[in-house]
Amino acid sequence: MVTQEMHPKETENNGEENTIEDEEMDEDYEDMTEEEFNSINSQLDELSSALDDMEQKNDDIHAQLLELLEANRAVRKQMQEQTGTTKDSSKNE
């Protein structure tokens, strides 16, 4: 027979613990001045902008790599065709 253990903190007090955490967070917000809030908001905006810039640079690099890959494929194909033509010419001689 399998029995399940009950953990009082996980089942009974879970709601109370969340309430305490929520109250602490609310107190933290209440303690913030408008200046502190605006400062944090400004920092988050700067981080968001920096991440957007990094994402754009990443997209640009990706596009450049795709172009380079395609150019390398074209060069390799040309070289193979030339090598194949050269080999065919030498066989005929």
N, CA, C and O atoms as a CHARMM CRD file, in Angstrom:
* protein
*
  372
    1    1 MET  N      0.83400  -1.17300   0.00000 PROA 1      0.00000
    2    1 MET  CA     0.00000   0.00000   0.00000 PROA 1      0.00000
    3    1 MET  C      0.88900   1.25000   0.00000 PROA 1      0.00000
    4    1 MET  O      1.83400   1.35000   0.78200 PROA 1      0.00000
    5    2 VAL  N      0.57400   2.19200  -0.87900 PROA 2      0.00000
    6    2 VAL  CA     1.33400   3.42900  -0.98700 PROA 2      0.00000
    7    2 VAL  C      0.58100   4.51900  -0.23300 PROA 2      0.00000
    8    2 VAL  O     -0.61500   4.73000  -0.43300 PROA 2      0.00000
    9    3 THR  N      1.31400   5.20200   0.63900 PROA 3      0.00000
   10    3 THR  CA     0.68800   6.31200   1.35700 PROA 3      0.00000
   11    3 THR  C      1.33600   7.60800   0.92500 PROA 3      0.00000
   12    3 THR  O      2.52800   7.64800   0.61900 PROA 3      0.00000
   13    4 GLN  N      0.57200   8.63100   0.90200 PROA 4      0.00000
   14    4 GLN  CA     1.09300   9.93600   0.53400 PROA 4      0.00000
   15    4 GLN  C      1.29800  10.75600   1.79300 PROA 4      0.00000
   16    4 GLN  O      0.42900  10.83400   2.66100 PROA 4      0.00000
   17    5 GLU  N      2.48000  11.36800   1.86800 PROA 5      0.00000
   18    5 GLU  CA     2.74900  12.22000   3.01600 PROA 5      0.00000
   19    5 GLU  C      2.18300  13.60200   2.75200 PROA 5      0.00000
   20    5 GLU  O      2.24200  14.11100   1.63300 PROA 5      0.00000
   21    6 MET  N      1.64700  14.18700   3.77200 PROA 6      0.00000
   22    6 MET  CA     1.17100  15.54600   3.66000 PROA 6      0.00000
   23    6 MET  C      2.17800  16.45300   4.33800 PROA 6      0.00000
   24    6 MET  O      2.61600  16.19700   5.45900 PROA 6      0.00000
   25    7 HSD  N      2.52800  17.49700   3.64900 PROA 7      0.00000
   26    7 HSD  CA     3.43600  18.48000   4.21600 PROA 7      0.00000
   27    7 HSD  C      2.62200  19.72200   4.55200 PROA 7      0.00000
   28    7 HSD  O      2.15600  20.42800   3.65700 PROA 7      0.00000
   29    8 PRO  N      2.45500  19.98200   5.82100 PROA 8      0.00000
   30    8 PRO  CA     1.58900  21.09100   6.22600 PROA 8      0.00000
   31    8 PRO  C      1.97900  22.42400   5.61100 PROA 8      0.00000
   32    8 PRO  O      1.10200  23.19200   5.21400 PROA 8      0.00000
   33    9 LYS  N      3.26400  22.72000   5.52000 PROA 9      0.00000
   34    9 LYS  CA     3.67800  24.01200   4.97800 PROA 9      0.00000
   35    9 LYS  C      3.29200  24.14400   3.51400 PROA 9      0.00000
   36    9 LYS  O      2.93300  25.22600   3.04900 PROA 9      0.00000
   37   10 GLU  N      3.37000  23.02700   2.78800 PROA 10     0.00000
   38   10 GLU  CA     3.07800  23.07900   1.36400 PROA 10     0.00000
   39   10 GLU  C      1.57300  23.16400   1.09700 PROA 10     0.00000
   40   10 GLU  O      1.14400  23.78800   0.12700 PROA 10     0.00000
   41   11 THR  N      0.77800  22.53400   1.96300 PROA 11     0.00000
   42   11 THR  CA    -0.64400  22.47000   1.66500 PROA 11     0.00000
   43   11 THR  C     -1.46100  23.49300   2.43400 PROA 11     0.00000
   44   11 THR  O     -2.26100  24.21800   1.84200 PROA 11     0.00000
   45   12 GLU  N     -1.26800  23.56000   3.74800 PROA 12     0.00000
   46   12 GLU  CA    -2.13000  24.39900   4.56200 PROA 12     0.00000
   47   12 GLU  C     -1.66800  25.84800   4.60500 PROA 12     0.00000
   48   12 GLU  O     -2.49600  26.75600   4.53400 PROA 12     0.00000
   49   13 ASN  N     -0.37100  26.08400   4.71800 PROA 13     0.00000
   50   13 ASN  CA     0.12700  27.43600   4.91600 PROA 13     0.00000
   51   13 ASN  C      0.52700  28.12000   3.61900 PROA 13     0.00000
   52   13 ASN  O      0.95100  29.27600   3.62800 PROA 13     0.00000
   53   14 ASN  N      0.39700  27.42400   2.52500 PROA 14     0.00000
   54   14 ASN  CA     0.84400  27.99000   1.25400 PROA 14     0.00000
   55   14 ASN  C      0.15500  29.31800   0.96500 PROA 14     0.00000
   56   14 ASN  O      0.81100  30.27600   0.55500 PROA 14     0.00000
   57   15 GLY  N     -1.12400  29.38700   1.16600 PROA 15     0.00000
   58   15 GLY  CA    -1.85600  30.62000   0.92500 PROA 15     0.00000
   59   15 GLY  C     -1.40200  31.73800   1.85200 PROA 15     0.00000
   60   15 GLY  O     -1.28100  32.88800   1.42900 PROA 15     0.00000
   61   16 GLU  N     -1.15300  31.40900   3.10200 PROA 16     0.00000
   62   16 GLU  CA    -0.70900  32.41600   4.06000 PROA 16     0.00000
   63   16 GLU  C      0.66800  32.94000   3.69800 PROA 16     0.00000
   64   16 GLU  O      0.91400  34.14400   3.78000 PROA 16     0.00000
   65   17 GLU  N      1.58000  32.04300   3.29400 PROA 17     0.00000
   66   17 GLU  CA     2.93000  32.46000   2.93400 PROA 17     0.00000
   67   17 GLU  C      2.90200  33.39800   1.73600 PROA 17     0.00000
   68   17 GLU  O      3.62100  34.39700   1.71300 PROA 17     0.00000
   69   18 ASN  N      2.07500  33.08400   0.74000 PROA 18     0.00000
   70   18 ASN  CA     1.95700  33.96300  -0.41200 PROA 18     0.00000
   71   18 ASN  C      1.42900  35.32900  -0.00200 PROA 18     0.00000
   72   18 ASN  O      1.87300  36.35100  -0.52400 PROA 18     0.00000
   73   19 THR  N      0.49200  35.34900   0.92400 PROA 19     0.00000
   74   19 THR  CA    -0.08100  36.60300   1.37500 PROA 19     0.00000
   75   19 THR  C      0.98600  37.45000   2.06600 PROA 19     0.00000
   76   19 THR  O      1.05800  38.66000   1.85200 PROA 19     0.00000
   77   20 ILE  N      1.80300  36.82000   2.88500 PROA 20     0.00000
   78   20 ILE  CA     2.88000  37.53100   3.57300 PROA 20     0.00000
   79   20 ILE  C      3.86600  38.08700   2.56000 PROA 20     0.00000
   80   20 ILE  O      4.29000  39.23700   2.67700 PROA 20     0.00000
   81   21 GLU  N      4.23400  37.28800   1.56800 PROA 21     0.00000
   82   21 GLU  CA     5.16400  37.75100   0.53200 PROA 21     0.00000
   83   21 GLU  C      4.54700  38.91300  -0.25800 PROA 21     0.00000
   84   21 GLU  O      5.22700  39.89300  -0.56400 PROA 21     0.00000
   85   22 ASP  N      3.27000  38.79600  -0.58000 PROA 22     0.00000
   86   22 ASP  CA     2.59200  39.86800  -1.31100 PROA 22     0.00000
   87   22 ASP  C      2.57900  41.15100  -0.48900 PROA 22     0.00000
   88   22 ASP  O      2.79700  42.24000  -1.02100 PROA 22     0.00000
   89   23 GLU  N      2.32200  41.01800   0.80800 PROA 23     0.00000
   90   23 GLU  CA     2.29800  42.19400   1.66900 PROA 23     0.00000
   91   23 GLU  C      3.66800  42.84600   1.74000 PROA 23     0.00000
   92   23 GLU  O      3.77200  44.07300   1.73000 PROA 23     0.00000
   93   24 GLU  N      4.73700  42.02600   1.81300 PROA 24     0.00000
   94   24 GLU  CA     6.08800  42.57200   1.84700 PROA 24     0.00000
   95   24 GLU  C      6.40900  43.31000   0.56100 PROA 24     0.00000
   96   24 GLU  O      7.03200  44.37200   0.59000 PROA 24     0.00000
   97   25 MET  N      5.98200  42.75000  -0.58100 PROA 25     0.00000
   98   25 MET  CA     6.21800  43.42000  -1.85800 PROA 25     0.00000
   99   25 MET  C      5.44800  44.74000  -1.91400 PROA 25     0.00000
  100   25 MET  O      5.97000  45.74800  -2.39000 PROA 25     0.00000
  101   26 ASP  N      4.21600  44.72900  -1.43100 PROA 26     0.00000
  102   26 ASP  CA     3.42800  45.95300  -1.41800 PROA 26     0.00000
  103   26 ASP  C      4.10100  47.01500  -0.56000 PROA 26     0.00000
  104   26 ASP  O      4.12300  48.19100  -0.92100 PROA 26     0.00000
  105   27 GLU  N      4.65200  46.59400   0.58300 PROA 27     0.00000
  106   27 GLU  CA     5.35500  47.53700   1.45500 PROA 27     0.00000
  107   27 GLU  C      6.57900  48.11400   0.75100 PROA 27     0.00000
  108   27 GLU  O      6.87600  49.30000   0.89300 PROA 27     0.00000
  109   28 ASP  N      7.29000  47.28000  -0.00600 PROA 28     0.00000
  110   28 ASP  CA     8.45400  47.76400  -0.74400 PROA 28     0.00000
  111   28 ASP  C      8.04100  48.83000  -1.75000 PROA 28     0.00000
  112   28 ASP  O      8.72900  49.83900  -1.90500 PROA 28     0.00000
  113   29 TYR  N      6.92200  48.61000  -2.43300 PROA 29     0.00000
  114   29 TYR  CA     6.43700  49.59200  -3.39700 PROA 29     0.00000
  115   29 TYR  C      6.00900  50.87800  -2.70400 PROA 29     0.00000
  116   29 TYR  O      6.24800  51.97800  -3.20100 PROA 29     0.00000
  117   30 GLU  N      5.37700  50.72100  -1.55300 PROA 30     0.00000
  118   30 GLU  CA     4.92600  51.89400  -0.81900 PROA 30     0.00000
  119   30 GLU  C      6.10300  52.72600  -0.32400 PROA 30     0.00000
  120   30 GLU  O      6.01300  53.95100  -0.24300 PROA 30     0.00000
  121   31 ASP  N      7.21600  52.05300   0.00900 PROA 31     0.00000
  122   31 ASP  CA     8.39600  52.75300   0.50900 PROA 31     0.00000
  123   31 ASP  C      9.14700  53.47400  -0.59900 PROA 31     0.00000
  124   31 ASP  O      9.96700  54.34700  -0.31600 PROA 31     0.00000
  125   32 MET  N      8.88500  53.13100  -1.84800 PROA 32     0.00000
  126   32 MET  CA     9.59800  53.76200  -2.96300 PROA 32     0.00000
  127   32 MET  C      9.05400  55.16000  -3.20200 PROA 32     0.00000
  128   32 MET  O      7.84500  55.39300  -3.19400 PROA 32     0.00000
  129   33 THR  N      9.97400  56.07000  -3.41200 PROA 33     0.00000
  130   33 THR  CA     9.54300  57.41300  -3.78400 PROA 33     0.00000
  131   33 THR  C      9.30600  57.44000  -5.27700 PROA 33     0.00000
  132   33 THR  O      9.72200  56.53400  -5.99900 PROA 33     0.00000
  133   34 GLU  N      8.64600  58.46500  -5.72900 PROA 34     0.00000
  134   34 GLU  CA     8.38600  58.59100  -7.15600 PROA 34     0.00000
  135   34 GLU  C      9.70700  58.71900  -7.91700 PROA 34     0.00000
  136   34 GLU  O      9.84400  58.20800  -9.02900 PROA 34     0.00000
  137   35 GLU  N     10.67000  59.40200  -7.31100 PROA 35     0.00000
  138   35 GLU  CA    11.99000  59.56600  -7.93900 PROA 35     0.00000
  139   35 GLU  C     12.68700  58.21800  -8.11500 PROA 35     0.00000
  140   35 GLU  O     13.27800  57.95600  -9.16200 PROA 35     0.00000
  141   36 GLU  N     12.61800  57.35900  -7.08700 PROA 36     0.00000
  142   36 GLU  CA    13.22800  56.02800  -7.17800 PROA 36     0.00000
  143   36 GLU  C     12.52900  55.19600  -8.24900 PROA 36     0.00000
  144   36 GLU  O     13.17300  54.49700  -9.03100 PROA 36     0.00000
  145   37 PHE  N     11.21800  55.28300  -8.26900 PROA 37     0.00000
  146   37 PHE  CA    10.44300  54.54300  -9.25800 PROA 37     0.00000
  147   37 PHE  C     10.81200  55.00300 -10.66700 PROA 37     0.00000
  148   37 PHE  O     11.02300  54.17500 -11.55300 PROA 37     0.00000
  149   38 ASN  N     10.89000  56.30800 -10.87900 PROA 38     0.00000
  150   38 ASN  CA    11.25400  56.84400 -12.18900 PROA 38     0.00000
  151   38 ASN  C     12.67000  56.45000 -12.57600 PROA 38     0.00000
  152   38 ASN  O     12.94600  56.18800 -13.74700 PROA 38     0.00000
  153   39 SER  N     13.57200  56.40500 -11.59700 PROA 39     0.00000
  154   39 SER  CA    14.95000  56.00200 -11.86600 PROA 39     0.00000
  155   39 SER  C     15.00500  54.55000 -12.32900 PROA 39     0.00000
  156   39 SER  O     15.68500  54.22800 -13.30300 PROA 39     0.00000
  157   40 ILE  N     14.29300  53.68400 -11.63300 PROA 40     0.00000
  158   40 ILE  CA    14.25600  52.26400 -12.01000 PROA 40     0.00000
  159   40 ILE  C     13.59800  52.10900 -13.37400 PROA 40     0.00000
  160   40 ILE  O     14.05800  51.32400 -14.20300 PROA 40     0.00000
  161   41 ASN  N     12.53900  52.84400 -13.60500 PROA 41     0.00000
  162   41 ASN  CA    11.84400  52.79000 -14.88500 PROA 41     0.00000
  163   41 ASN  C     12.77300  53.22800 -16.01400 PROA 41     0.00000
  164   41 ASN  O     12.78400  52.62000 -17.08500 PROA 41     0.00000
  165   42 SER  N     13.54300  54.27400 -15.77500 PROA 42     0.00000
  166   42 SER  CA    14.49500  54.76700 -16.77300 PROA 42     0.00000
  167   42 SER  C     15.58300  53.72500 -17.05500 PROA 42     0.00000
  168   42 SER  O     15.96000  53.51100 -18.20700 PROA 42     0.00000
  169   43 GLN  N     16.08000  53.08400 -16.00500 PROA 43     0.00000
  170   43 GLN  CA    17.09600  52.04500 -16.18000 PROA 43     0.00000
  171   43 GLN  C     16.54000  50.87300 -16.98200 PROA 43     0.00000
  172   43 GLN  O     17.22800  50.32300 -17.84300 PROA 43     0.00000
  173   44 LEU  N     15.30300  50.49300 -16.70000 PROA 44     0.00000
  174   44 LEU  CA    14.67700  49.41000 -17.46300 PROA 44     0.00000
  175   44 LEU  C     14.51600  49.78700 -18.92500 PROA 44     0.00000
  176   44 LEU  O     14.70300  48.94800 -19.80600 PROA 44     0.00000
  177   45 ASP  N     14.17000  51.04800 -19.19400 PROA 45     0.00000
  178   45 ASP  CA    14.05400  51.52200 -20.57400 PROA 45     0.00000
  179   45 ASP  C     15.40500  51.45500 -21.28100 PROA 45     0.00000
  180   45 ASP  O     15.47900  51.05400 -22.44300 PROA 45     0.00000
  181   46 GLU  N     16.47900  51.84700 -20.58000 PROA 46     0.00000
  182   46 GLU  CA    17.81800  51.78400 -21.16000 PROA 46     0.00000
  183   46 GLU  C     18.22200  50.34500 -21.46000 PROA 46     0.00000
  184   46 GLU  O     18.79100  50.05800 -22.51300 PROA 46     0.00000
  185   47 LEU  N     17.92500  49.44400 -20.52700 PROA 47     0.00000
  186   47 LEU  CA    18.22600  48.02400 -20.75100 PROA 47     0.00000
  187   47 LEU  C     17.44400  47.48500 -21.93900 PROA 47     0.00000
  188   47 LEU  O     17.98000  46.73900 -22.75800 PROA 47     0.00000
  189   48 SER  N     16.19700  47.85800 -22.02700 PROA 48     0.00000
  190   48 SER  CA    15.36400  47.41000 -23.14500 PROA 48     0.00000
  191   48 SER  C     15.93100  47.91400 -24.46500 PROA 48     0.00000
  192   48 SER  O     15.99100  47.17400 -25.44700 PROA 48     0.00000
  193   49 SER  N     16.34400  49.16900 -24.48100 PROA 49     0.00000
  194   49 SER  CA    16.92400  49.75400 -25.68800 PROA 49     0.00000
  195   49 SER  C     18.22800  49.04400 -26.06600 PROA 49     0.00000
  196   49 SER  O     18.46800  48.75300 -27.23800 PROA 49     0.00000
  197   50 ALA  N     19.06100  48.77200 -25.06400 PROA 50     0.00000
  198   50 ALA  CA    20.32200  48.07100 -25.32300 PROA 50     0.00000
  199   50 ALA  C     20.06200  46.67400 -25.87400 PROA 50     0.00000
  200   50 ALA  O     20.75600  46.22500 -26.78600 PROA 50     0.00000
  201   51 LEU  N     19.07200  45.99000 -25.32700 PROA 51     0.00000
  202   51 LEU  CA    18.72800  44.65500 -25.82300 PROA 51     0.00000
  203   51 LEU  C     18.19900  44.72400 -27.25100 PROA 51     0.00000
  204   51 LEU  O     18.50700  43.85800 -28.07000 PROA 51     0.00000
  205   52 ASP  N     17.41000  45.74100 -27.55200 PROA 52     0.00000
  206   52 ASP  CA    16.90800  45.91800 -28.91900 PROA 52     0.00000
  207   52 ASP  C     18.06800  46.13600 -29.88700 PROA 52     0.00000
  208   52 ASP  O     18.08400  45.57700 -30.98400 PROA 52     0.00000
  209   53 ASP  N     19.04200  46.95800 -29.47200 PROA 53     0.00000
  210   53 ASP  CA    20.22300  47.20100 -30.31400 PROA 53     0.00000
  211   53 ASP  C     21.00800  45.91500 -30.54900 PROA 53     0.00000
  212   53 ASP  O     21.44500  45.63600 -31.66600 PROA 53     0.00000
  213   54 MET  N     21.18100  45.14000 -29.48800 PROA 54     0.00000
  214   54 MET  CA    21.91500  43.87200 -29.61600 PROA 54     0.00000
  215   54 MET  C     21.17600  42.91200 -30.54500 PROA 54     0.00000
  216   54 MET  O     21.79600  42.22000 -31.35300 PROA 54     0.00000
  217   55 GLU  N     19.86500  42.87500 -30.42800 PROA 55     0.00000
  218   55 GLU  CA    19.06700  42.00300 -31.29000 PROA 55     0.00000
  219   55 GLU  C     19.19400  42.42100 -32.75100 PROA 55     0.00000
  220   55 GLU  O     19.30000  41.57000 -33.63400 PROA 55     0.00000
  221   56 GLN  N     19.18300  43.73400 -33.01000 PROA 56     0.00000
  222   56 GLN  CA    19.33000  44.23700 -34.37500 PROA 56     0.00000
  223   56 GLN  C     20.70600  43.88000 -34.92800 PROA 56     0.00000
  224   56 GLN  O     20.82000  43.44600 -36.07500 PROA 56     0.00000
  225   57 LYS  N     21.75700  44.06100 -34.11700 PROA 57     0.00000
  226   57 LYS  CA    23.11100  43.70900 -34.56000 PROA 57     0.00000
  227   57 LYS  C     23.20500  42.20900 -34.84500 PROA 57     0.00000
  228   57 LYS  O     23.83700  41.79300 -35.81700 PROA 57     0.00000
  229   58 ASN  N     22.58100  41.41300 -34.00100 PROA 58     0.00000
  230   58 ASN  CA    22.58100  39.96900 -34.20100 PROA 58     0.00000
  231   58 ASN  C     21.89100  39.61100 -35.51700 PROA 58     0.00000
  232   58 ASN  O     22.37700  38.76100 -36.26200 PROA 58     0.00000
  233   59 ASP  N     20.76800  40.25500 -35.80100 PROA 59     0.00000
  234   59 ASP  CA    20.05100  40.01800 -37.05700 PROA 59     0.00000
  235   59 ASP  C     20.90600  40.42600 -38.25800 PROA 59     0.00000
  236   59 ASP  O     20.93300  39.72900 -39.27200 PROA 59     0.00000
  237   60 ASP  N     21.60700  41.56500 -38.13600 PROA 60     0.00000
  238   60 ASP  CA    22.47700  42.03700 -39.22000 PROA 60     0.00000
  239   60 ASP  C     23.61600  41.04900 -39.47600 PROA 60     0.00000
  240   60 ASP  O     23.92600  40.73000 -40.62400 PROA 60     0.00000
  241   61 ILE  N     24.23100  40.57200 -38.40100 PROA 61     0.00000
  242   61 ILE  CA    25.32200  39.59900 -38.54100 PROA 61     0.00000
  243   61 ILE  C     24.81300  38.31800 -39.17700 PROA 61     0.00000
  244   61 ILE  O     25.48300  37.73400 -40.02900 PROA 61     0.00000
  245   62 HSD  N     23.63600  37.88300 -38.76900 PROA 62     0.00000
  246   62 HSD  CA    23.04500  36.66900 -39.33300 PROA 62     0.00000
  247   62 HSD  C     22.83100  36.83000 -40.83900 PROA 62     0.00000
  248   62 HSD  O     23.13300  35.92600 -41.61700 PROA 62     0.00000
  249   63 ALA  N     22.31400  37.98100 -41.23600 PROA 63     0.00000
  250   63 ALA  CA    22.07400  38.23700 -42.66500 PROA 63     0.00000
  251   63 ALA  C     23.39700  38.26000 -43.43200 PROA 63     0.00000
  252   63 ALA  O     23.47800  37.72200 -44.53600 PROA 63     0.00000
  253   64 GLN  N     24.43000  38.87600 -42.85900 PROA 64     0.00000
  254   64 GLN  CA    25.74100  38.91300 -43.51100 PROA 64     0.00000
  255   64 GLN  C     26.32300  37.50600 -43.65400 PROA 64     0.00000
  256   64 GLN  O     26.91600  37.17300 -44.68000 PROA 64     0.00000
  257   65 LEU  N     26.14900  36.69300 -42.62600 PROA 65     0.00000
  258   65 LEU  CA    26.65200  35.31400 -42.69600 PROA 65     0.00000
  259   65 LEU  C     25.93700  34.51000 -43.77400 PROA 65     0.00000
  260   65 LEU  O     26.56200  33.71200 -44.47200 PROA 65     0.00000
  261   66 LEU  N     24.63700  34.71400 -43.91300 PROA 66     0.00000
  262   66 LEU  CA    23.89300  34.02700 -44.96400 PROA 66     0.00000
  263   66 LEU  C     24.39000  34.44600 -46.34900 PROA 66     0.00000
  264   66 LEU  O     24.52800  33.61200 -47.24300 PROA 66     0.00000
  265   67 GLU  N     24.65900  35.75100 -46.52000 PROA 67     0.00000
  266   67 GLU  CA    25.19200  36.24100 -47.80200 PROA 67     0.00000
  267   67 GLU  C     26.57000  35.63200 -48.07200 PROA 67     0.00000
  268   67 GLU  O     26.85600  35.21600 -49.19500 PROA 67     0.00000
  269   68 LEU  N     27.41100  35.58100 -47.06000 PROA 68     0.00000
  270   68 LEU  CA    28.74700  35.01100 -47.20200 PROA 68     0.00000
  271   68 LEU  C     28.66700  33.52600 -47.55400 PROA 68     0.00000
  272   68 LEU  O     29.41100  33.04000 -48.40600 PROA 68     0.00000
  273   69 LEU  N     27.77700  32.82700 -46.90500 PROA 69     0.00000
  274   69 LEU  CA    27.59200  31.40700 -47.18500 PROA 69     0.00000
  275   69 LEU  C     27.16700  31.19600 -48.63400 PROA 69     0.00000
  276   69 LEU  O     27.69300  30.32000 -49.32000 PROA 69     0.00000
  277   70 GLU  N     26.22900  31.98900 -49.09000 PROA 70     0.00000
  278   70 GLU  CA    25.76300  31.86600 -50.47500 PROA 70     0.00000
  279   70 GLU  C     26.87800  32.19700 -51.46000 PROA 70     0.00000
  280   70 GLU  O     27.03300  31.51700 -52.47400 PROA 70     0.00000
  281   71 ALA  N     27.65600  33.24100 -51.16700 PROA 71     0.00000
  282   71 ALA  CA    28.77100  33.60500 -52.04500 PROA 71     0.00000
  283   71 ALA  C     29.81400  32.48300 -52.08500 PROA 71     0.00000
  284   71 ALA  O     30.34800  32.16900 -53.14900 PROA 71     0.00000
  285   72 ASN  N     30.10000  31.88700 -50.93800 PROA 72     0.00000
  286   72 ASN  CA    31.06500  30.78200 -50.89000 PROA 72     0.00000
  287   72 ASN  C     30.56000  29.58200 -51.68200 PROA 72     0.00000
  288   72 ASN  O     31.33900  28.91000 -52.35700 PROA 72     0.00000
  289   73 ARG  N     29.28100  29.31500 -51.60400 PROA 73     0.00000
  290   73 ARG  CA    28.71300  28.20500 -52.38100 PROA 73     0.00000
  291   73 ARG  C     28.86500  28.45400 -53.87000 PROA 73     0.00000
  292   73 ARG  O     29.20400  27.54700 -54.63000 PROA 73     0.00000
  293   74 ALA  N     28.61100  29.70100 -54.28600 PROA 74     0.00000
  294   74 ALA  CA    28.73000  30.04000 -55.71000 PROA 74     0.00000
  295   74 ALA  C     30.17200  29.89500 -56.17900 PROA 74     0.00000
  296   74 ALA  O     30.42100  29.36100 -57.25900 PROA 74     0.00000
  297   75 VAL  N     31.11600  30.36300 -55.38000 PROA 75     0.00000
  298   75 VAL  CA    32.53900  30.25500 -55.74100 PROA 75     0.00000
  299   75 VAL  C     32.95200  28.78300 -55.81300 PROA 75     0.00000
  300   75 VAL  O     33.64200  28.37200 -56.74600 PROA 75     0.00000
  301   76 ARG  N     32.53300  28.00500 -54.84100 PROA 76     0.00000
  302   76 ARG  CA    32.87500  26.57900 -54.83500 PROA 76     0.00000
  303   76 ARG  C     32.29300  25.88300 -56.06000 PROA 76     0.00000
  304   76 ARG  O     32.95900  25.04500 -56.66900 PROA 76     0.00000
  305   77 LYS  N     31.05800  26.22000 -56.42800 PROA 77     0.00000
  306   77 LYS  CA    30.42700  25.62300 -57.59800 PROA 77     0.00000
  307   77 LYS  C     31.19900  25.98300 -58.86800 PROA 77     0.00000
  308   77 LYS  O     31.42700  25.13300 -59.72900 PROA 77     0.00000
  309   78 GLN  N     31.60200  27.26500 -58.97500 PROA 78     0.00000
  310   78 GLN  CA    32.38700  27.69400 -60.13300 PROA 78     0.00000
  311   78 GLN  C     33.71100  26.93500 -60.20000 PROA 78     0.00000
  312   78 GLN  O     34.12600  26.49000 -61.27000 PROA 78     0.00000
  313   79 MET  N     34.36700  26.79300 -59.05100 PROA 79     0.00000
  314   79 MET  CA    35.65600  26.09200 -59.02700 PROA 79     0.00000
  315   79 MET  C     35.48900  24.62800 -59.42700 PROA 79     0.00000
  316   79 MET  O     36.31300  24.07200 -60.15400 PROA 79     0.00000
  317   80 GLN  N     34.40200  24.01100 -58.93900 PROA 80     0.00000
  318   80 GLN  CA    34.15700  22.61600 -59.30300 PROA 80     0.00000
  319   80 GLN  C     33.86400  22.48600 -60.79100 PROA 80     0.00000
  320   80 GLN  O     34.30800  21.53200 -61.43000 PROA 80     0.00000
  321   81 GLU  N     33.12100  23.43600 -61.34300 PROA 81     0.00000
  322   81 GLU  CA    32.82000  23.39800 -62.77100 PROA 81     0.00000
  323   81 GLU  C     34.09000  23.59900 -63.58600 PROA 81     0.00000
  324   81 GLU  O     34.28600  22.91800 -64.59300 PROA 81     0.00000
  325   82 GLN  N     34.94800  24.51200 -63.17600 PROA 82     0.00000
  326   82 GLN  CA    36.20600  24.74900 -63.87900 PROA 82     0.00000
  327   82 GLN  C     37.11900  23.54000 -63.77600 PROA 82     0.00000
  328   82 GLN  O     37.76100  23.15100 -64.75100 PROA 82     0.00000
  329   83 THR  N     37.17300  22.94800 -62.58400 PROA 83     0.00000
  330   83 THR  CA    38.00500  21.76300 -62.40100 PROA 83     0.00000
  331   83 THR  C     37.47200  20.61800 -63.25500 PROA 83     0.00000
  332   83 THR  O     38.24200  19.86700 -63.85400 PROA 83     0.00000
  333   84 GLY  N     36.14700  20.49000 -63.30600 PROA 84     0.00000
  334   84 GLY  CA    35.54000  19.44700 -64.12000 PROA 84     0.00000
  335   84 GLY  C     35.80800  19.69100 -65.59800 PROA 84     0.00000
  336   84 GLY  O     36.05300  18.73500 -66.33500 PROA 84     0.00000
  337   85 THR  N     35.77000  20.93700 -66.05300 PROA 85     0.00000
  338   85 THR  CA    36.04100  21.28500 -67.43200 PROA 85     0.00000
  339   85 THR  C     37.50100  21.01200 -67.76100 PROA 85     0.00000
  340   85 THR  O     37.80600  20.48900 -68.83300 PROA 85     0.00000
  341   86 THR  N     38.39100  21.35200 -66.86800 PROA 86     0.00000
  342   86 THR  CA    39.82500  21.13100 -67.06000 PROA 86     0.00000
  343   86 THR  C     40.12100  19.63400 -67.14600 PROA 86     0.00000
  344   86 THR  O     40.89900  19.20500 -67.99800 PROA 86     0.00000
  345   87 LYS  N     39.52100  18.85600 -66.28900 PROA 87     0.00000
  346   87 LYS  CA    39.73400  17.40800 -66.30100 PROA 87     0.00000
  347   87 LYS  C     39.18700  16.81900 -67.59100 PROA 87     0.00000
  348   87 LYS  O     39.81900  15.94400 -68.18300 PROA 87     0.00000
  349   88 ASP  N     38.00400  17.29200 -68.04600 PROA 88     0.00000
  350   88 ASP  CA    37.42000  16.78900 -69.28400 PROA 88     0.00000
  351   88 ASP  C     38.32200  17.12600 -70.45300 PROA 88     0.00000
  352   88 ASP  O     38.49100  16.30100 -71.35200 PROA 88     0.00000
  353   89 SER  N     38.90800  18.31700 -70.46700 PROA 89     0.00000
  354   89 SER  CA    39.79400  18.75400 -71.55200 PROA 89     0.00000
  355   89 SER  C     41.04700  17.89700 -71.57200 PROA 89     0.00000
  356   89 SER  O     41.50900  17.50500 -72.64400 PROA 89     0.00000
  357   90 SER  N     41.59700  17.60400 -70.42000 PROA 90     0.00000
  358   90 SER  CA    42.83900  16.81000 -70.38400 PROA 90     0.00000
  359   90 SER  C     42.57300  15.36400 -70.77800 PROA 90     0.00000
  360   90 SER  O     43.47900  14.70500 -71.28800 PROA 90     0.00000
  361   91 LYS  N     41.37400  14.84800 -70.56400 PROA 91     0.00000
  362   91 LYS  CA    41.03400  13.48100 -70.96900 PROA 91     0.00000
  363   91 LYS  C     40.93900  13.39000 -72.48100 PROA 91     0.00000
  364   91 LYS  O     41.31500  12.37700 -73.07200 PROA 91     0.00000
  365   92 ASN  N     40.43700  14.44200 -73.10800 PROA 92     0.00000
  366   92 ASN  CA    40.25600  14.44800 -74.54900 PROA 92     0.00000
  367   92 ASN  C     41.58400  14.53000 -75.29100 PROA 92     0.00000
  368   92 ASN  O     41.66400  14.13500 -76.45400 PROA 92     0.00000
  369   93 GLU  N     42.61200  15.03000 -74.64700 PROA 93     0.00000
  370   93 GLU  CA    43.88900  15.21600 -75.33200 PROA 93     0.00000
  371   93 GLU  C     44.64400  13.96100 -75.42200 PROA 93     0.00000
  372   93 GLU  O     45.74500  13.94100 -75.97200 PROA 93     0.00000
